[in-house]
């Protein structure tokens, strides 16, 4: 099982080393580390670990929470293979996806962000669902108003989302995660940059227009 851990710990020499030792004793194999933020004597890190399928996640959380000044902000499954550059691979596929450029982007985002699903709908209300990844619900909870820039929120249901505009396409994009912590500002920034690049790729707007015409004809 590949898990993502988000922890808050003291930003001082040796703190991370203690965390890695505790995880190793517990049976977790750390494969990747990302520092999300540092400041005021604290650091927030995302760690990707291999964890035995038969072992409960609670054991992993307990061993970390037994450490002084270490807080576990979330533990959730991930499909993002460590040590790779998935954004580059996805953008390469999108450039050759033709009429499936938008669908390819939407289907790929949950993997890139260790999320559950993604979807896009028309900006105009009532919204028309344009495409959704396979785990998306029937009733996608699009915001009533599309934000001017990507924003992260937690809905009353507990669902964590990033809502983002796709201005040239007159659409709203939604990325959702039911498990784990809220989306971090670094994740929002990462998604912003990917969407900016996506919208500048050749023929993206034309391929979406053809998709709409095909739907209308059907």
C-alpha angles and dihedrals in degrees: 000000000000112000135183117217124194113196137173115213141161112285097230135109113283098020095104091043090057090050093051091049092051091048091049093052089049090055101256119138111210112217104166141016129197123184107215099181145347129196146114091030095304135099131198115209136181113213125190112209140175108234127184112261091225094053119089117240089228089072090057092050093046094053091053096043088054088069119092115256094359117125125190107217096180148341120202141150121268135194095193107116110227120240095028134107101230096169091063093048093049094048089050091054092046093055090060098035096094111189089004095062095109094041091050091052093048094046091050101050098076090057094047093050102034087244133142104236147341135208143175129211138175115281092227116089126266084049124221115214107237100182138339133189118249098266096050118120123248091247106048109204099229114177117258089238125032109236118237090238136013111294133182122222140163113226122220087256089062094251112143114218144175113209116196136175123235096200101183090051096042089232141126120228122207129193118187139192122183096180129053129021129326116280111278122230088248089059090049090051091048092051091047092056093047092051091047091054092044092054092052095052114113117266096004093122092043092050091052091049090053090050091054092049090050092050091049091050091051 
